[in-house]
Structures are given as C-alpha cells and as structure tokens.
C-alpha cells in the first residue's frame, strides 16, 4: 500500500504551516548540517494567548482608583490594607496583583516582570473571534492579511541555518500568529513527535526520509534531545494542566538547543460572564494556573532567561461594572505581562485613563491608552533584533516608546 505524505505527517504528531507550498517549504526548513549547532545566545520570544478576554481589572486591580470598588461591590479585589485574608498584593501603592498571582511577585521584585495596563487593540469589536484574529494578525480592523505577526517577523528576518524548530506552537494546530510562508511547527507533546505504531520500522522510516527529509531530520533531532527524560530545575513544579505542560515543553525545547526562537502557547477559560468571584472563585483558579505556570517557566530556564522574553496577550478586557450574574461582560482594554532577563520590570507601564464614568470607553469599559503593537514592536526591535517592524505591522504608526526592554 502506498504511504502518503499526509499519513506520515499525521503519524509523526505534527502540524506545519505553509504545507501547500511543499517544495519551497522544504528549502526553507532544511537542516543545514554543515552549519554550527544552534547558538545558546540567540534571542527567544514566548507568546502566551489568554483566550476568552481576561479581566485586567481583577488581574491587576487599580485599588487606588476611587471608582473601582463602587463599580464592583462583590467581585472587586480587597485593597492591600483592608485586612482581608486574601487581598491584592501591593505593587506601587495604586495597583495590586490578584492574590492568586503571588508566585509572580518575586519576579516583579527582581525587576524582571513588567505589567502594561490599559493595553489592547484599538478595534472596538466585542467579538472574540474577530478580536483574536486582529491581534494574531497584528492588523486591528483589517482581515485582508492571511499571515500572523510572528510569521511576518520571521519572513522579514530570515535566519541562516535555521532549524525546523525555529518556530513552534505547543498546540494541535498552528495558531494564526504563526501562519504564513515562514515555516512553523505545531505539536501537542514532544514525546509524541516521531513515528509510531506501524510506521516505526526501518523500511518505513527510510521511506519517510525520502518524502520529507527535513521533517524526518527534525524528528531525529528531537529524539536525540530525549524529551522523555527531561527534569525541571530543582524546586520547580509546573501546574499539572495542559497549559502547565505546554510551558514545560517549551522549556525542554530551549534547553535542548534545537534552535527555537519563537514559541507559542494558549491558555483558555477567561470568558467570565457569571460567578467570576473575587479573591476566590473561577477566575482566581484560572489565575493560579496562569501565574504558577509563568513562574515555573521563568525559574526553570534560570540563566537562559537572559535571552528570553515572555509576553502575554488577550483579545480584550471586561466591562468595568459587574453584571447581574456576578460576572463581567465583554469590554475593551486589559493588561499584559512581559517577563525576561532584559525586561525593565518592577513597574506598571502605560497611562491610567481612570474609571470615572466620563473616562470609560463607550461609557462602560476601560479606555485604551497603549496599542498592543507598541509592546510587541518594542520587543521585536529591542530583543528579537527586528530590522523593520513596518513589514510586521503594516499601516501601524508607533506610539510613545515604553522602554520595557
């Protein structure tokens, strides 16, 4: 029976962007065997998407804003001096971390974690699908481009001798951020990245090598890294969730020196329309997983973090006033985190617009003062050595420099 390329790819546990253009794809992803091994000092960006519209007002609570507690009588996070057992963790006398994010405070204190508030997309859509699409494409309000901002970065900044692991998503599918002509791989588990069952024979491995030599080399490359034997740094424990496991596998790829430069992971569950909770509840549980995973990745990478920047994102925030179901409806601006050795952390960046009724966007939401592209572009230029972000974010005019990295 003839063995097809599609069957081989399915059996190897990977998804590839740009598969339709197979010949040029193979040229671009060729493992340059004559080149030196991937360097340990190349810059790396890890993008984490909080899908579902995370409530920035609870994640980083503006307890110093006089309108915060009146807008959210049941779900506001108690201020640091309230005496409550689970209260906001004071950052600067005005903002406080949700108590479920306590694992991130030491990194903030070390000045390697920065927060940007009142940030997001200038598009006013409240559609999850459209807002996620705009953010991943890097083109708010414009659906004419089919590729993602991270893929356009790779297109504009080709890497000589790049391995097939230059761009990886720990996901069953290549996310929109990584779609485009530059090759990207998506896989759910490193241990499953290879040939299994009836394919795991010498004869068929040779056939696979003939069909997709470079992809087969990637399988062998990862096999040699022996991901099944990976042990995190002493004292580091990742959350036992799909998100926690995704971050662990990103750490494995970085430490294995397989040439990773762009990594992507998702964490869902942020659409808190009902019973959101305050210091406890569904949102707190989601934040515990989120924060502990970030902290574990940061600690696990250790001195490798000098070359790594982690950036989080969410499609939009939540409405300022709690609704009748004890939750929050779709909003506008939110907050994001940036962590890394080169990050100028220990600070909440961005201009705070205020929560007075006349200061709200459309009378109901946190107003936007920082375009998400200002943050992403700065990371690409100052950390990832991007030459021209106009090719990454077309029709974008840079705003005020944040100077985070």
C-alpha positions in Angstrom: 0.0 0.0 0.0 1.4 3.4 -0.9 2.2 5.6 2.0 1.1 9.2 1.6 2.8 12.4 2.9 -0.4 13.3 4.7 -0.4 10.0 6.6 3.3 10.4 7.5 2.7 13.9 8.9 -0.4 12.7 10.8 1.6 9.8 12.3 4.5 12.0 13.2 2.3 14.1 15.5 3.0 17.5 13.9 1.2 20.2 12.0 3.0 22.5 9.6 2.3 26.0 8.4 2.7 26.5 4.6 2.3 22.9 3.7 0.7 23.7 0.4 3.9 25.1 -0.9 5.9 22.0 -0.2 9.0 22.4 -2.4 9.8 25.9 -1.2 8.9 25.0 2.3 11.4 22.2 2.3 14.1 24.5 1.0 13.4 27.0 3.8 13.3 24.4 6.6 16.3 22.4 5.5 18.5 21.5 8.4 21.9 22.9 7.4 24.1 20.0 8.5 27.3 21.9 7.7 26.3 24.8 9.9 27.3 25.2 13.5 24.8 23.9 16.1 22.1 26.5 17.2 23.6 29.0 19.5 22.5 29.3 23.1 22.6 33.1 23.0 20.0 33.7 20.2 17.0 35.8 21.3 13.8 33.9 22.0 10.2 35.2 22.3 7.5 33.2 24.0 3.9 34.4 23.3 1.1 33.2 25.6 -2.5 34.0 24.5 -5.2 34.2 27.2 -8.2 33.3 25.0 -11.6 34.5 26.1 -10.9 38.1 27.2 -9.1 38.2 30.5 -10.3 40.7 33.1 -7.4 43.1 33.6 -9.2 45.0 36.3 -9.1 41.9 38.5 -5.7 40.6 37.4 -4.0 43.9 38.3 -6.5 45.7 40.4 -6.5 49.5 40.5 -7.3 49.7 44.2 -6.2 53.3 44.2 -8.9 54.4 41.8 -11.8 55.8 43.8 -14.3 54.4 41.4 -13.1 50.8 41.4 -15.0 49.4 44.4 -18.3 51.1 43.7 -18.3 49.6 40.2 -17.7 46.1 41.6 -19.2 45.7 45.0 -19.0 41.9 45.1 -16.1 41.0 42.8 -13.5 43.7 43.4 -10.2 42.5 44.9 -9.8 43.8 48.5 -7.1 46.5 48.8 -3.8 45.6 50.4 -4.5 47.5 53.7 -8.1 46.1 54.0 -7.1 43.4 56.5 -8.8 40.8 54.3 -7.1 37.4 54.4 -6.8 37.3 50.6 -6.2 40.8 49.4 -4.4 42.5 46.5 -0.6 42.3 46.5 0.6 45.9 46.5 2.8 46.8 43.5 3.2 50.5 43.7 0.5 52.0 46.1 -2.1 52.1 43.3 -2.1 48.8 41.5 -2.2 45.3 43.2 -1.8 41.8 41.8 -4.6 39.4 42.3 -3.6 37.2 45.3 -3.7 34.1 43.1 -0.7 35.6 41.3 1.5 35.6 44.3 4.1 33.4 42.6 4.8 36.3 40.2 5.5 38.9 42.8 9.2 37.8 43.5 9.9 38.2 39.7 8.3 41.6 39.8 10.5 42.5 42.8 13.6 41.3 41.0 12.6 43.8 38.2 12.3 41.1 35.5 8.5 41.3 35.3 6.7 44.3 33.9 3.0 44.9 33.5 1.3 47.1 30.9 -2.2 48.3 31.8 -5.0 49.8 29.7 -3.5 48.0 26.7 -5.1 46.2 23.8 -6.5 46.6 20.3 -7.8 49.9 19.0 -10.6 47.9 17.3 -13.9 48.4 19.2 -15.2 44.9 18.4 -16.5 42.7 21.2 -16.4 39.6 19.1 -13.9 37.0 20.5 -13.3 35.6 17.0 -12.7 39.0 15.3 -10.6 40.4 18.2 -8.4 37.3 18.4 -7.9 37.4 14.7 -7.0 41.1 14.7 -4.4 40.6 17.5 -2.8 37.5 16.0 -2.6 39.1 12.6 -1.4 42.4 14.1 -3.8 44.3 12.0 -6.7 45.6 14.1 -9.8 46.1 12.0 -8.2 44.6 8.9 -8.8 41.0 7.8 -7.1 41.3 4.4 -3.9 39.6 5.5 -3.7 35.9 6.0 -0.5 35.6 7.9 0.3 36.3 11.5 2.6 38.9 13.1 5.1 36.4 14.4 5.3 34.7 11.0 5.8 38.1 9.3 8.6 38.8 11.8 10.3 35.6 10.6 9.7 36.4 7.0 11.3 39.8 7.4 14.2 38.5 9.4 15.3 35.2 7.8 17.8 33.1 9.8 20.7 31.4 8.0 20.9 27.8 9.0 17.6 27.9 10.9 16.3 24.5 12.1 12.7 23.3 11.7 12.3 24.2 15.4 12.8 27.9 14.8 9.0 28.5 15.4 6.9 26.1 17.5 3.4 26.1 19.0 2.5 23.6 21.6 -0.9 23.1 20.2 -2.8 20.7 17.9 -2.9 23.3 15.2 -0.7 26.2 14.0 -2.2 29.3 15.6 -2.9 32.4 13.4 0.0 34.2 14.9 2.4 31.7 13.3 0.6 31.2 10.0 2.3 32.3 6.8 5.1 31.5 4.4 7.8 31.1 7.1 7.7 27.5 8.4 6.2 26.8 11.8 5.5 23.5 13.7 2.6 22.7 16.0 2.6 19.7 18.3 0.8 18.7 21.4 3.5 16.7 23.1 7.2 16.4 22.3 7.2 12.7 23.3 4.6 12.1 20.5 6.7 13.9 17.9 8.0 10.9 15.9 6.9 7.8 14.1 4.6 5.4 16.0 2.9 2.0 15.6 3.2 0.5 12.1 5.4 3.4 10.9 8.2 2.7 13.5 10.1 0.4 11.2 13.5 0.9 9.4 11.9 0.4 6.0 9.2 3.0 6.5 11.5 5.4 8.3 13.6 5.4 5.2 10.5 6.0 3.0 9.5 8.9 5.2 13.0 10.3 4.9 12.7 10.2 1.1 9.4 12.0 1.2 10.2 14.7 3.8 13.9 14.6 4.5 14.0 17.8 6.5 11.0 16.9 8.6 12.5 13.5 9.3 15.7 15.2 10.4 13.6 17.2 12.8 12.2 14.0 14.3 15.7 12.6 14.7 16.9 15.9 16.2 14.2 15.9 18.8 14.7 12.2 19.5 18.3 12.9 20.3 17.3 15.6 22.8 15.5 12.8 24.7 12.5 14.9 26.0 11.1 11.9 27.9 14.0 12.2 30.3 13.6 15.9 31.0 13.7 17.0 34.6 12.9 20.7 35.5 15.3 22.7 37.6 15.4 21.8 41.3 12.3 23.0 43.2 10.4 23.9 40.0 6.9 22.3 39.6 4.7 23.2 36.7 0.9 23.1 37.0 -0.5 19.7 36.1 -2.7 21.2 33.4 -2.4 21.4 29.6 -1.1 24.9 29.9 1.5 23.9 32.5 2.6 21.0 30.4 2.9 23.3 27.3 5.2 25.7 29.2 7.3 22.7 30.4 7.7 21.5 26.8 8.8 25.0 25.7 11.5 24.9 28.4 12.6 21.5 27.1 13.0 22.8 23.6 15.0 25.8 24.8 17.3 23.7 26.9 17.7 21.1 24.2 19.3 23.8 21.9 17.3 22.8 18.9 17.2 26.4 17.5 13.9 27.6 19.0 13.4 31.4 18.6 9.6 31.7 18.6 7.3 29.8 20.9 3.5 30.0 21.3 1.1 28.6 23.9 -2.6 29.1 24.6 -4.5 29.2 27.9 -8.3 29.5 27.8 -11.1 29.9 30.3 -11.2 33.7 30.6 -14.8 34.4 29.5 -16.1 35.2 32.9 -19.7 36.2 32.3 -21.1 34.7 35.5 -19.9 33.9 39.0 -16.4 35.3 38.4 -15.5 35.6 42.0 -13.2 37.9 43.8 -10.1 36.6 45.6 -11.6 33.2 45.3 -13.7 31.6 42.5 -13.3 30.5 38.9 -11.2 33.5 37.9 -8.9 33.0 40.9 -8.4 29.3 39.9 -7.6 30.2 36.4 -5.1 32.9 37.6 -3.4 30.4 39.9 -2.7 28.1 37.0 -1.6 31.0 34.8 0.7 32.6 37.3 2.3 29.4 38.7 3.0 28.3 35.1 4.7 31.6 34.2 6.8 31.5 37.4 7.8 27.8 36.9 8.9 28.6 33.3 10.9 31.6 34.5 12.6 29.6 37.3 13.2 26.5 35.2 15.0 28.4 32.5 17.3 30.1 35.0 20.1 32.0 33.4 18.6 31.2 30.0 16.1 33.9 30.7 18.8 36.4 29.8 17.9 35.7 26.2 14.2 35.1 26.6 11.2 37.5 26.7 7.7 36.1 27.6 4.8 38.3 26.6 1.1 37.6 27.3 -1.9 38.8 25.5 -5.7 38.7 25.5 -8.1 39.8 22.8 -9.9 42.4 25.0 -10.8 43.1 28.6 -14.1 43.0 30.6 -16.7 45.7 31.3 -15.9 47.8 34.4 -19.3 47.1 36.2 -20.1 43.7 37.3 -23.3 42.2 35.7 -26.4 40.7 37.4 -24.8 37.2 37.3 -21.8 38.2 39.4 -19.6 38.3 36.3 -18.3 40.7 33.7 -19.3 41.2 30.1 -17.1 41.9 27.1 -15.0 45.0 27.4 -12.1 46.9 25.8 -8.7 47.4 27.2 -7.0 44.9 29.6 -3.4 44.3 30.9 -0.5 42.1 29.8 2.7 40.8 31.3 6.3 40.9 30.0 9.0 38.9 31.7 12.6 38.2 30.9 16.2 38.9 31.8 16.3 42.0 29.6 13.0 43.3 30.8 12.9 46.5 32.9 10.4 45.2 35.3 9.1 46.1 38.8 6.8 48.7 37.2 3.3 49.0 35.8 3.6 50.7 32.4 1.0 52.7 30.5 -1.1 55.8 31.2 -4.0 55.0 33.5 -7.2 56.5 32.0 -9.3 56.4 35.1 -12.6 54.7 36.0 -14.9 57.7 36.4 -18.0 57.4 34.2 -16.8 60.1 31.8 -13.4 58.4 31.4 -14.8 55.0 30.3 -14.7 53.8 26.8 -18.3 54.0 25.4 -19.4 54.6 29.0 -18.7 51.1 30.2 -15.1 49.9 29.6 -11.5 50.6 30.5 -10.2 53.0 27.9 -7.2 52.1 25.7 -4.1 54.1 26.2 -1.5 51.7 24.8 -1.8 49.9 21.5 -0.7 46.2 21.9 1.5 46.7 18.8 3.6 49.3 20.8 4.6 46.5 23.1 5.1 43.8 20.5 7.1 46.0 18.2 9.4 47.1 21.0 10.1 43.5 21.9 10.8 42.6 18.3 13.1 45.6 17.8 15.0 45.7 21.1 15.0 42.0 21.9 14.5 40.0 18.7 16.7 42.3 16.6 13.9 43.0 14.0 15.1 45.2 11.2 11.8 46.7 10.1 8.6 46.3 12.0 6.6 48.1 9.3 6.7 44.7 7.5 5.4 43.0 10.6 2.7 45.6 11.4 1.6 47.2 8.2 -0.1 50.6 8.4 1.0 50.9 12.0 2.3 54.1 13.4 4.4 53.6 16.6 3.1 55.3 19.7 5.1 56.5 22.7 8.1 54.3 23.5 7.5 52.3 26.7 11.2 51.3 27.0 10.3 47.9 28.7 13.2 46.0 27.1 
